[in-house]
């Protein structure tokens, strides 16, 4: 029994020894793995899209909305009072009046009478002056006959006070005559310029007092468009910049020109008023319009995608070594998808793919 147990133990030991020897042999035959050489390592570079810059010469345009205004407005106001005996058929709101057209006439009867009275007063003053001068000459001759031709005639003898008084009376009569003529002329009220009637405040047969506004109108040639622009937009414009005006009430565009810039920046909006002269009489005060103003011509500019602009004024470019570089640009205009800039060169390759945080010198791959 003991011999059987010893035999089994020896067999187990023998098998274990052979297995260990085989394992050592296999280990001795396995070659250690060599590390990958640097040339065989695979480095993944960012993949980007690029756009090649093409410089252009372009003209900046400024678009804005505005309101039509009449720069020249006025009222028909009599300087004398009287009964209205004539009203022009054109004196109605919306009607056109021509320069020099008779709009209202007041009863001239009283003023004709005043004119005749002034003419008579002048004749009387002239007659009085003539008689006074004759009396003065007679008094001077009489004095010189008594005291000699070289004697100095006293002012009272020469009737100098009477002469001055008579001359003053004539001058007053002349002034009164001129006033009477002017008052008679003022009974007729004429249009000061070609325009459009806004309001009418008088009726035929009505008595009007001096200073009462009978009608209100605006000059057709004074129509302007007032728009508000930012200082950044205004720097591309100048006096006499051409413009186009569009209105929903008209099918065609209207030519205009920038003629005036407001004197200050609005404290609330931070905008500046700009005035465009209209070369059309089709629009009316209060009309809402859209305008396109032609600005200055810009050289060496380029349109680039808005996504390629970083930190407001930085563009990523790709050099010949496929390395990323930062280039600062001047932004002229921007929209939701495009930016007009200066500062790039013809042929510059700009990166339009977003990469997150990058540094100059980063190598990339181009799609």
C-alpha positions as CSV (number, residue, x, y, z in Angstrom):
1,X,0.0,0.0,0.0
2,X,2.8,2.4,0.9
3,X,4.6,1.5,-2.4
4,X,1.5,2.6,-4.4
5,X,1.3,6.0,-2.7
6,X,5.0,6.7,-3.2
7,X,4.7,5.8,-6.9
8,X,1.9,8.2,-7.5
9,X,3.8,11.0,-5.8
10,X,6.8,10.4,-8.0
11,X,4.7,10.5,-11.1
12,X,3.2,13.9,-10.1
13,X,6.6,15.3,-9.3
14,X,7.9,14.1,-12.7
15,X,5.0,15.6,-14.6
16,X,5.3,19.0,-12.8
17,X,9.1,19.1,-13.5
18,X,8.6,18.4,-17.2
19,X,5.9,21.2,-17.5
20,X,8.0,23.8,-15.8
21,X,11.0,22.9,-18.0
22,X,8.8,23.3,-21.2
23,X,7.5,26.7,-20.0
24,X,11.1,27.9,-19.4
25,X,12.0,26.8,-22.9
26,X,9.1,28.6,-24.5
27,X,10.0,31.8,-22.6
28,X,13.6,31.6,-23.8
29,X,12.4,31.4,-27.4
30,X,10.1,34.6,-27.2
31,X,11.7,37.8,-28.4
32,X,11.0,41.0,-26.5
33,X,8.8,43.5,-28.3
34,X,10.7,46.5,-29.7
35,X,9.3,50.1,-29.1
36,X,7.8,52.0,-32.1
37,X,10.2,54.4,-33.7
38,X,9.3,58.0,-33.7
39,X,8.8,58.0,-37.5
40,X,6.1,55.2,-37.1
41,X,4.0,57.1,-34.5
42,X,0.7,58.5,-36.0
43,X,0.0,62.1,-34.9
44,X,-3.6,63.4,-35.6
45,X,-3.6,67.0,-36.9
46,X,-6.8,69.2,-36.9
47,X,-8.7,69.1,-40.2
48,X,-9.8,72.5,-41.4
49,X,-11.4,74.2,-44.4
50,X,-9.9,77.3,-45.9
51,X,-10.9,80.2,-48.1
52,X,-8.5,82.1,-50.4
53,X,-8.7,85.9,-50.1
54,X,-9.5,88.0,-53.2
55,X,-9.1,91.7,-52.7
56,X,-11.6,94.0,-54.3
57,X,-12.5,97.7,-54.6
58,X,-16.0,98.4,-53.3
59,X,-18.2,101.2,-52.3
60,X,-19.7,101.3,-48.8
61,X,-23.5,101.9,-48.7
62,X,-25.4,102.9,-45.7
63,X,-29.0,101.9,-45.3
64,X,-31.4,103.7,-43.0
65,X,-35.1,104.5,-42.5
66,X,-36.4,108.0,-42.2
67,X,-39.2,110.5,-42.4
68,X,-40.0,113.1,-45.1
69,X,-40.0,116.6,-43.7
70,X,-40.7,120.0,-45.2
71,X,-37.8,122.3,-44.3
72,X,-39.7,125.4,-45.5
73,X,-43.2,126.0,-44.0
74,X,-45.1,129.2,-43.6
75,X,-48.4,130.8,-42.9
76,X,-50.6,133.2,-44.8
77,X,-50.9,136.1,-42.3
78,X,-52.3,139.5,-43.2
79,X,-50.6,142.7,-42.0
80,X,-53.8,144.7,-42.3
81,X,-57.4,143.9,-41.3
82,X,-60.5,143.8,-43.4
83,X,-63.3,141.9,-45.0
84,X,-62.3,138.9,-47.2
85,X,-63.8,139.5,-50.7
86,X,-61.8,136.8,-52.6
87,X,-60.3,133.4,-51.9
88,X,-58.4,131.4,-54.5
89,X,-59.9,128.1,-55.5
90,X,-56.5,126.5,-54.7
91,X,-56.6,127.6,-51.1
92,X,-57.7,124.1,-49.9
93,X,-55.8,121.5,-47.9
94,X,-53.7,119.4,-50.4
95,X,-54.0,121.8,-53.3
96,X,-50.9,123.1,-55.1
97,X,-50.2,126.8,-55.2
98,X,-47.8,128.6,-57.5
99,X,-45.4,131.3,-56.5
100,X,-46.9,134.7,-56.9
101,X,-50.5,133.4,-57.0
102,X,-53.2,135.6,-55.4
103,X,-54.6,133.6,-52.5
104,X,-56.8,136.1,-50.5
105,X,-58.0,139.6,-51.1
106,X,-59.4,142.0,-48.5
107,X,-61.8,144.8,-49.2
108,X,-59.6,147.7,-50.3
109,X,-62.2,150.5,-50.0
110,X,-61.0,152.0,-46.7
111,X,-57.4,151.8,-47.9
112,X,-58.1,153.5,-51.2
113,X,-59.7,156.3,-49.2
114,X,-56.7,156.5,-46.9
115,X,-54.5,156.7,-49.9
116,X,-56.4,159.6,-51.3
117,X,-56.3,161.4,-48.0
118,X,-52.6,160.9,-47.8
119,X,-52.1,162.2,-51.3
120,X,-54.2,165.3,-50.4
121,X,-52.2,165.8,-47.2
122,X,-48.9,165.7,-49.2
123,X,-50.2,168.3,-51.6
124,X,-51.1,170.6,-48.7
125,X,-47.7,170.1,-47.1
126,X,-46.0,170.9,-50.4
127,X,-48.1,174.0,-50.8
128,X,-47.4,175.1,-47.3
129,X,-43.6,174.6,-47.8
130,X,-43.8,176.6,-51.1
131,X,-45.5,179.5,-49.3
132,X,-43.2,179.4,-46.4
133,X,-40.1,179.5,-48.7
134,X,-41.6,182.5,-50.5
135,X,-42.3,184.4,-47.3
136,X,-38.7,183.7,-46.1
137,X,-37.2,185.0,-49.3
138,X,-39.3,188.2,-49.0
139,X,-38.3,188.7,-45.4
140,X,-34.6,188.3,-46.3
141,X,-34.8,190.8,-49.2
142,X,-36.5,193.3,-46.9
143,X,-33.9,193.0,-44.2
144,X,-31.0,193.3,-46.7
145,X,-32.6,196.5,-48.2
146,X,-32.6,198.0,-44.7
147,X,-29.3,196.7,-43.4
148,X,-27.2,196.1,-46.6
149,X,-26.8,193.2,-48.9
150,X,-23.9,191.8,-46.8
151,X,-25.8,191.9,-43.5
152,X,-26.4,188.7,-41.7
153,X,-30.1,187.9,-41.6
154,X,-31.3,186.6,-38.2
155,X,-32.9,183.1,-38.2
156,X,-36.2,184.3,-37.0
157,X,-36.3,187.0,-39.8
158,X,-35.3,184.3,-42.3
159,X,-38.2,182.2,-41.0
160,X,-35.9,179.2,-40.5
161,X,-38.2,177.6,-37.8
162,X,-41.2,177.9,-40.2
163,X,-39.2,176.4,-43.0
164,X,-38.1,173.4,-40.9
165,X,-41.6,172.9,-39.7
166,X,-43.0,173.0,-43.3
167,X,-40.3,170.6,-44.5
168,X,-41.1,168.2,-41.7
169,X,-44.8,168.3,-42.5
170,X,-44.0,167.4,-46.1
171,X,-41.8,164.5,-45.0
172,X,-44.5,163.2,-42.7
173,X,-47.0,163.5,-45.5
174,X,-44.7,161.5,-47.8
175,X,-44.3,158.8,-45.2
176,X,-48.1,158.7,-44.6
177,X,-48.6,158.4,-48.4
178,X,-46.1,155.5,-48.6
179,X,-47.8,153.8,-45.7
180,X,-51.2,154.2,-47.3
181,X,-49.9,152.7,-50.5
182,X,-48.3,149.8,-48.6
183,X,-51.5,149.1,-46.7
184,X,-53.5,149.1,-49.9
185,X,-51.0,146.6,-51.4
186,X,-51.2,144.4,-48.3
187,X,-55.0,143.8,-48.9
188,X,-53.8,141.2,-51.5
189,X,-52.0,138.1,-50.2
190,X,-49.9,136.1,-52.6
191,X,-48.2,132.7,-52.4
192,X,-44.5,133.3,-51.4
193,X,-43.4,130.1,-53.2
194,X,-44.7,127.0,-55.0
195,X,-46.1,124.7,-52.4
196,X,-48.9,122.6,-51.0
197,X,-51.7,123.9,-48.7
198,X,-51.8,122.2,-45.3
199,X,-54.6,124.1,-43.6
200,X,-57.2,126.8,-44.4
201,X,-58.6,129.0,-41.6
202,X,-60.6,131.7,-43.4
203,X,-63.9,132.0,-45.2
204,X,-65.3,134.4,-47.8
205,X,-66.9,137.5,-46.2
206,X,-65.1,137.0,-42.9
207,X,-63.5,139.9,-41.2
208,X,-59.9,139.2,-40.4
209,X,-57.5,141.0,-38.1
210,X,-53.8,141.7,-38.7
211,X,-51.7,138.8,-37.5
212,X,-54.3,136.0,-37.9
213,X,-53.1,133.0,-39.8
214,X,-55.4,132.4,-42.7
215,X,-53.7,129.3,-44.2
216,X,-50.6,127.2,-43.7
217,X,-48.4,125.6,-46.5
218,X,-45.0,124.1,-47.3
219,X,-42.6,124.7,-50.1
220,X,-42.4,121.8,-52.6
221,X,-38.7,122.4,-53.2
222,X,-37.9,122.1,-49.5
223,X,-38.8,118.4,-49.0
224,X,-36.0,116.4,-47.2
225,X,-35.6,113.0,-45.6
226,X,-34.3,113.0,-42.1
227,X,-32.5,109.8,-41.1
228,X,-30.5,108.9,-38.0
229,X,-27.1,107.2,-38.3
230,X,-24.4,106.0,-36.0
231,X,-21.0,107.8,-36.0
232,X,-19.4,104.7,-37.4
233,X,-21.8,104.8,-40.4
234,X,-21.4,108.5,-40.8
235,X,-17.6,108.3,-41.3
236,X,-18.1,106.6,-44.7
237,X,-20.3,109.5,-45.9
238,X,-19.7,113.1,-47.0
239,X,-21.7,116.1,-48.1
240,X,-23.2,115.6,-51.6
241,X,-23.2,111.7,-51.2
242,X,-25.7,110.4,-53.6
243,X,-28.7,108.4,-52.3
244,X,-31.8,106.6,-53.3
245,X,-35.2,106.7,-51.5
246,X,-37.8,104.0,-51.6
247,X,-41.4,104.4,-50.5
248,X,-44.2,101.8,-50.3
249,X,-46.5,104.3,-51.9
250,X,-44.4,104.6,-55.0
251,X,-43.1,102.0,-57.4
252,X,-40.0,103.8,-58.6
253,X,-37.0,104.9,-56.5
254,X,-36.4,108.6,-56.0
255,X,-33.0,110.3,-56.2
256,X,-31.6,112.3,-53.3
257,X,-28.4,113.8,-52.0
258,X,-26.9,114.3,-48.6
259,X,-26.9,118.0,-48.0
260,X,-26.7,118.5,-44.2
261,X,-25.5,116.7,-41.1
262,X,-26.9,117.5,-37.7
263,X,-24.9,119.5,-35.2
264,X,-24.7,117.0,-32.3
265,X,-25.2,113.4,-31.2
266,X,-28.5,112.6,-29.6
267,X,-28.0,112.0,-25.9
268,X,-30.6,109.1,-25.8
269,X,-30.0,107.2,-29.0
270,X,-26.3,108.2,-29.6
271,X,-27.2,108.8,-33.3
272,X,-26.7,111.8,-35.5
273,X,-29.4,113.3,-37.8
274,X,-28.6,113.4,-41.5
275,X,-30.7,115.2,-44.1
276,X,-31.2,114.2,-47.7
277,X,-32.5,116.6,-50.3
278,X,-35.3,115.0,-52.5
279,X,-35.3,115.5,-56.2
280,X,-39.0,114.7,-56.5
281,X,-42.3,116.3,-55.4
282,X,-44.2,113.0,-55.2
283,X,-43.7,112.4,-51.5
284,X,-45.3,114.2,-48.7
285,X,-44.3,115.4,-45.2
286,X,-44.6,112.5,-42.8
287,X,-44.1,109.7,-45.4
288,X,-42.0,106.8,-44.0
289,X,-39.2,105.8,-46.4
290,X,-36.2,103.6,-46.7
291,X,-32.9,105.1,-48.0
292,X,-29.6,103.8,-49.4
293,X,-26.8,106.3,-49.3
294,X,-23.7,105.8,-51.4
295,X,-20.5,106.0,-49.3
296,X,-16.8,106.2,-50.0
297,X,-14.9,103.9,-52.3
298,X,-12.7,101.4,-50.3
299,X,-9.6,99.8,-51.8
300,X,-7.9,96.5,-50.9
301,X,-11.0,95.1,-49.1
302,X,-12.3,91.5,-48.8
303,X,-15.5,89.8,-47.9
304,X,-14.9,86.9,-45.5
305,X,-17.3,84.6,-43.7
306,X,-18.4,85.9,-40.3
307,X,-17.3,82.6,-38.7
308,X,-13.7,83.3,-39.7
309,X,-13.5,86.5,-37.5
310,X,-12.3,86.0,-33.9
311,X,-12.1,88.4,-31.0
312,X,-13.7,91.1,-33.1
313,X,-10.7,91.8,-35.3
314,X,-8.5,88.6,-35.6
315,X,-8.4,86.2,-38.6
316,X,-6.6,82.8,-38.6
317,X,-4.5,82.4,-41.7
318,X,-2.5,79.4,-42.9
319,X,1.2,79.9,-43.9
320,X,3.0,77.7,-46.5
321,X,4.2,75.4,-43.7
322,X,0.6,74.6,-42.9
323,X,0.9,76.4,-39.6
324,X,-1.8,78.7,-38.1
325,X,-1.1,82.4,-37.8
326,X,-3.0,85.3,-36.3
327,X,-3.7,88.4,-38.5
328,X,-5.4,91.6,-37.2
329,X,-7.9,93.2,-39.6
330,X,-10.0,96.4,-39.8
331,X,-13.7,95.6,-39.8
332,X,-15.6,97.9,-42.2
333,X,-19.0,96.3,-42.3
334,X,-20.6,93.2,-40.9
335,X,-23.7,91.2,-41.4
336,X,-25.0,87.9,-40.1
337,X,-22.9,85.8,-42.5
338,X,-20.3,88.1,-44.0
339,X,-17.7,90.7,-42.9
340,X,-16.0,93.3,-45.0
341,X,-12.4,93.8,-43.8
342,X,-9.1,95.4,-44.7
343,X,-5.7,94.2,-43.7
344,X,-5.5,90.9,-45.7
345,X,-3.4,90.2,-48.8
346,X,-4.4,88.7,-52.1
347,X,-4.0,84.9,-51.8
348,X,-4.1,84.8,-48.0
349,X,-5.6,81.5,-46.9
350,X,-8.0,82.0,-44.0
351,X,-9.3,79.2,-41.8
352,X,-13.1,79.1,-41.7
353,X,-13.4,76.0,-39.4
354,X,-13.9,76.7,-35.7
355,X,-11.2,75.1,-33.6
356,X,-11.7,76.2,-30.1
357,X,-8.7,77.6,-28.3
358,X,-5.6,77.7,-30.5
359,X,-2.2,79.3,-30.6
360,X,-0.1,80.5,-33.5
361,X,2.2,77.8,-34.9
362,X,-0.4,75.0,-34.7
363,X,-0.1,72.6,-37.6
364,X,-3.3,71.6,-39.3
365,X,-4.5,69.6,-42.3
366,X,-6.6,71.1,-45.1
367,X,-9.6,69.4,-46.4
